Amino acid sequence: MTAYIPRIYYVHMNTKIIFNTDTKLKAAAQKKARKQGLTLSAVLNFATRAYVNDTIEIDVIARDLAHAREQIRQGKFVTHDELVKELGIKL
């Protein structure tokens, strides 16, 4: 007769986040991450964790995006390139 010993397995579940981003921005982020020995997924997880822990500030970007949205509402259309330049994003 064989003794049965129950085991407890802990499973760490992951979830996927799917969002749209500029192709050049994604490629640049992957390249930079690779140079640092990281994956883009790891970088995004670090950023998400920092955001939740209040060690990364998004207020400035949120204000800039709100300003851009207001310009669009007023009929002042902003091209993608103008918005990227105004936000200081380097692609």
VOKOLKOL-502007 format. One line per field, with one value per atom (N, C-alpha, C): residue in one letter; x, y, z. Coordinates in nm, 4 decimals, always signed. Layout:
BEGIN
code = (A; ...)
px = (X; ...)
py = (Y; ...)
pz = (Z; ...)
END
This chain:
BEGIN
code = (M; M; M; T; T; T; A; A; A; Y; Y; Y; I; I; I; P; P; P; R; R; R; I; I; I; Y; Y; Y; Y; Y; Y; V; V; V; H; H; H; M; M; M; N; N; N; T; T; T; K; K; K; I; I; I; I; I; I; F; F; F; N; N; N; T; T; T; D; D; D; T; T; T; K; K; K; L; L; L; K; K; K; A; A; A; A; A; A; A; A; A; Q; Q; Q; K; K; K; K; K; K; A; A; A; R; R; R; K; K; K; Q; Q; Q; G; G; G; L; L; L; T; T; T; L; L; L; S; S; S; A; A; A; V; V; V; L; L; L; N; N; N; F; F; F; A; A; A; T; T; T; R; R; R; A; A; A; Y; Y; Y; V; V; V; N; N; N; D; D; D; T; T; T; I; I; I; E; E; E; I; I; I; D; D; D; V; V; V; I; I; I; A; A; A; R; R; R; D; D; D; L; L; L; A; A; A; H; H; H; A; A; A; R; R; R; E; E; E; Q; Q; Q; I; I; I; R; R; R; Q; Q; Q; G; G; G; K; K; K; F; F; F; V; V; V; T; T; T; H; H; H; D; D; D; E; E; E; L; L; L; V; V; V; K; K; K; E; E; E; L; L; L; G; G; G; I; I; I; K; K; K; L; L; L)
px = (+0.0846; +0.0000; +0.0888; +0.0557; +0.1342; +0.0703; +0.1534; +0.1037; +0.0859; -0.0228; -0.0506; -0.0210; +0.0704; +0.1046; +0.0556; -0.0451; -0.0963; +0.0045; +0.0101; +0.1004; +0.0186; +0.0676; +0.0024; +0.0876; +0.0256; +0.0953; +0.0490; +0.1456; +0.1140; +0.1366; +0.0363; +0.0459; +0.0372; +0.1375; +0.1383; +0.0782; -0.0382; -0.1072; -0.0604; -0.0485; -0.0159; -0.1330; -0.1422; -0.2465; -0.1807; -0.2470; -0.1937; -0.2621; -0.1837; -0.2366; -0.2083; -0.3108; -0.2947; -0.3313; -0.2388; -0.2669; -0.1939; -0.2367; -0.1758; -0.0677; +0.0390; +0.1465; +0.2111; +0.2854; +0.3537; +0.4600; +0.4690; +0.5645; +0.7079; +0.7434; +0.8802; +0.9102; +0.8107; +0.8291; +0.8526; +0.7734; +0.7897; +0.9289; +0.9702; +1.1014; +1.2133; +1.2031; +1.3054; +1.3093; +1.1923; +1.1861; +1.2448; +1.2144; +1.2695; +1.4217; +1.4708; +1.6143; +1.6851; +1.6287; +1.6892; +1.6847; +1.5722; +1.5592; +1.6617; +1.6755; +1.7701; +1.9132; +1.9482; +2.0826; +2.1062; +1.9996; +2.0108; +1.9900; +1.9775; +1.9594; +1.8199; +1.7224; +1.5842; +1.4939; +1.3754; +1.2718; +1.1816; +1.1093; +1.0149; +0.9071; +0.8689; +0.7707; +0.8197; +0.9473; +1.0036; +1.0015; +1.0383; +1.0384; +0.8974; +0.7995; +0.6612; +0.6111; +0.6540; +0.6171; +0.6804; +0.8083; +0.8733; +0.7993; +0.7644; +0.6947; +0.5575; +0.4865; +0.3544; +0.3656; +0.4644; +0.4857; +0.5216; +0.6076; +0.6463; +0.5259; +0.4392; +0.3180; +0.2273; +0.2082; +0.1230; +0.1837; +0.3159; +0.3847; +0.4116; +0.3603; +0.3772; +0.5237; +0.6055; +0.7448; +0.7697; +0.6629; +0.6710; +0.5530; +0.5801; +0.4769; +0.4296; +0.3003; +0.2424; +0.1668; +0.1621; +0.0831; +0.1190; +0.2465; +0.2889; +0.2358; +0.2486; +0.2000; +0.0484; -0.0199; -0.1657; -0.2102; -0.1401; -0.1727; -0.1512; -0.0396; -0.0100; -0.1130; -0.1528; -0.2541; -0.3883; -0.4223; -0.5472; -0.5427; -0.4275; -0.4103; -0.4281; -0.3694; -0.3816; -0.5268; -0.5959; -0.7375; -0.8199; -0.7903; -0.8620; -0.8388; -0.7156; -0.6866; -0.7671; -0.7772; -0.8539; -1.0010; -1.0545; -1.1949; -1.2212; -1.1225; -1.1367; -1.1126; -1.0915; -1.0701; -0.9256; -0.8366; -0.6937; -0.6342; -0.6363; -0.5898; -0.4387; -0.3935; -0.2512; -0.2120; -0.1076; -0.0611; +0.0123; +0.0288; +0.1003; +0.2407; +0.3098; +0.4465; +0.4517; +0.3529; +0.3486; +0.3246; +0.2360; +0.2057; +0.3281; +0.3958; +0.5165; +0.6220; +0.6373; +0.7362; +0.6964; +0.5681; +0.5205; +0.5367; +0.5175; +0.5316; +0.6769; +0.7651; +0.9069; +0.9434; +0.8640; +0.8915; +0.9900; +1.0957; +1.1962; +1.1710; +1.1430; +1.1158; +1.2375)
py = (-0.1178; +0.0000; +0.1237; +0.2208; +0.3429; +0.4547; +0.5249; +0.6375; +0.7581; +0.8275; +0.9467; +1.0699; +1.1534; +1.2755; +1.3939; +1.4634; +1.5773; +1.6913; +1.7590; +1.8741; +1.9981; +2.1085; +2.2363; +2.3076; +2.3455; +2.4171; +2.5620; +2.6505; +2.7923; +2.8340; +2.8909; +2.9321; +3.0834; +3.1424; +3.2880; +3.3177; +3.3751; +3.4009; +3.5337; +3.5360; +3.6579; +3.6941; +3.8182; +3.8644; +3.9445; +3.9559; +4.0321; +4.1668; +4.2676; +4.4011; +4.4313; +4.4612; +4.4905; +4.6368; +4.7112; +4.8508; +4.8881; +4.9950; +5.0424; +5.1439; +5.1363; +5.2341; +5.2505; +5.3562; +5.3842; +5.2784; +5.2324; +5.1278; +5.1688; +5.2920; +5.3395; +5.3487; +5.3918; +5.4018; +5.2636; +5.1653; +5.0290; +4.9745; +4.9942; +4.9444; +5.0103; +5.1404; +5.2129; +5.1631; +5.1385; +5.0900; +4.9488; +4.8634; +4.7280; +4.7315; +4.8190; +4.8301; +4.8759; +4.9771; +5.0286; +4.9220; +4.8530; +4.7478; +4.6371; +4.5984; +4.4925; +4.5306; +4.6592; +4.7071; +4.6969; +4.7058; +4.6969; +4.5542; +4.4601; +4.3201; +4.2877; +4.3667; +4.3478; +4.3215; +4.2733; +4.2648; +4.3865; +4.4172; +4.5288; +4.4971; +4.3722; +4.3306; +4.3624; +4.3355; +4.3646; +4.5147; +4.5953; +4.7411; +4.7906; +4.7406; +4.7836; +4.7374; +4.6191; +4.5733; +4.6604; +4.6977; +4.7892; +4.9222; +4.9751; +5.1042; +5.0948; +4.9866; +4.9685; +4.9583; +4.8816; +4.8674; +5.0028; +5.0786; +5.2110; +5.3044; +5.2960; +5.3788; +5.3449; +5.2169; +5.1732; +5.2150; +5.2092; +5.2449; +5.3946; +5.4729; +5.6191; +5.6617; +5.5852; +5.6252; +5.6756; +5.6862; +5.7455; +5.8414; +5.9599; +6.0625; +6.0726; +6.0703; +6.0806; +6.2131; +6.2933; +6.4165; +6.5099; +6.5262; +6.6184; +6.5720; +6.4448; +6.3911; +6.4039; +6.3749; +6.3848; +6.5282; +6.6258; +6.7668; +6.8019; +6.7574; +6.7859; +6.7227; +6.6007; +6.5353; +6.6068; +6.6523; +6.7267; +6.8558; +6.9217; +7.0446; +7.0150; +6.9065; +6.8691; +6.8375; +6.7665; +6.7359; +6.8636; +6.9611; +7.0884; +7.1622; +7.1599; +7.2234; +7.1583; +7.0261; +6.9546; +6.9923; +7.0015; +7.0414; +7.1806; +7.2692; +7.4059; +7.4155; +7.3012; +7.3024; +7.3243; +7.3283; +7.3436; +7.2039; +7.1480; +7.0115; +7.0046; +6.9035; +6.8833; +6.7540; +6.7602; +6.6386; +6.5508; +6.4258; +6.3324; +6.3843; +6.4299; +6.4798; +6.6007; +6.6909; +6.8089; +6.7685; +6.6712; +6.6260; +6.5596; +6.4751; +6.4085; +6.5121; +6.6131; +6.7183; +6.7982; +6.8318; +6.9108; +6.8345; +6.7016; +6.6212; +6.5852; +6.6135; +6.5860; +6.4394; +6.3650; +6.2227; +6.2069; +6.1326; +6.1084; +5.9725; +5.9722; +5.8449; +5.7972)
pz = (+0.0000; +0.0000; +0.0000; -0.0860; -0.0996; -0.0180; +0.0581; +0.1376; +0.0463; +0.0607; -0.0182; +0.0660; +0.0183; +0.0897; +0.0065; +0.0558; -0.0212; -0.0251; -0.1358; -0.1519; -0.1845; -0.1388; -0.1682; -0.2716; -0.3799; -0.4868; -0.4876; -0.4878; -0.4984; -0.6426; -0.7017; -0.8414; -0.8468; -0.9061; -0.9237; -1.0604; -1.0623; -1.1886; -1.2481; -1.3777; -1.4508; -1.5396; -1.5720; -1.6629; -1.7735; -1.8833; -1.9958; -2.0021; -2.0350; -2.0590; -2.2048; -2.2780; -2.4199; -2.4425; -2.5035; -2.5358; -2.6631; -2.7241; -2.8482; -2.8181; -2.8933; -2.8818; -3.0183; -3.0332; -3.1587; -3.1850; -3.3083; -3.3456; -3.3161; -3.3493; -3.3255; -3.1760; -3.0998; -2.9542; -2.8941; -2.9369; -2.8866; -2.9214; -3.0459; -3.0897; -3.0100; -2.9874; -2.9109; -2.7664; -2.7083; -2.5702; -2.5610; -2.6592; -2.6589; -2.6724; -2.7589; -2.7813; -2.6532; -2.5876; -2.4642; -2.3549; -2.3432; -2.2424; -2.2682; -2.3939; -2.4298; -2.3922; -2.4131; -2.3779; -2.2278; -2.1494; -2.0039; -1.9537; -2.0480; -2.0108; -1.9619; -2.0048; -1.9620; -2.0818; -2.0531; -2.1555; -2.1412; -2.2460; -2.2382; -2.1345; -2.1250; -2.0251; -1.8837; -1.8576; -1.7249; -1.6978; -1.7971; -1.7809; -1.7493; -1.8233; -1.8010; -1.6642; -1.6198; -1.4852; -1.3780; -1.3963; -1.3018; -1.2959; -1.4126; -1.4184; -1.3529; -1.3769; -1.3172; -1.1650; -1.1192; -0.9745; -0.9123; -0.9798; -0.9295; -0.9248; -1.0239; -1.0272; -0.9087; -0.8832; -0.7720; -0.6382; -0.6275; -0.5022; -0.4885; -0.5790; -0.5778; -0.5849; -0.6549; -0.6743; -0.8155; -0.8938; -1.0270; -1.0400; -1.0917; -1.1038; -1.2489; -1.2678; -1.4008; -1.4160; -1.3119; -1.3122; -1.4274; -1.4550; -1.5603; -1.6951; -1.7224; -1.8493; -1.8565; -1.7475; -1.7448; -1.7726; -1.7140; -1.7398; -1.8858; -1.9424; -2.0825; -2.1751; -2.1444; -2.2264; -2.2150; -2.0953; -2.0765; -2.1571; -2.1587; -2.2377; -2.3863; -2.4335; -2.5744; -2.6092; -2.5203; -2.5442; -2.5533; -2.4673; -2.4690; -2.6007; -2.6498; -2.7788; -2.8909; -2.8868; -2.9887; -2.9791; -2.8560; -2.8375; -2.8932; -2.8831; -2.9322; -3.0820; -3.1467; -3.2910; -3.3302; -3.2343; -3.2626; -3.2715; -3.3904; -3.4083; -3.3966; -3.3289; -3.3060; -3.3760; -3.4576; -3.5230; -3.4213; -3.4561; -3.3691; -3.3411; -3.4444; -3.4273; -3.3349; -3.3481; -3.2610; -3.1157; -3.0969; -2.9616; -2.8981; -2.9747; -2.9254; -2.8877; -2.9722; -2.9449; -2.8202; -2.8105; -2.6965; -2.5644; -2.5683; -2.4485; -2.4194; -2.5153; -2.4936; -2.5058; -2.5829; -2.6027; -2.7159; -2.6916; -2.7944; -2.8570; -2.9844; -3.0528; -3.1271)
END
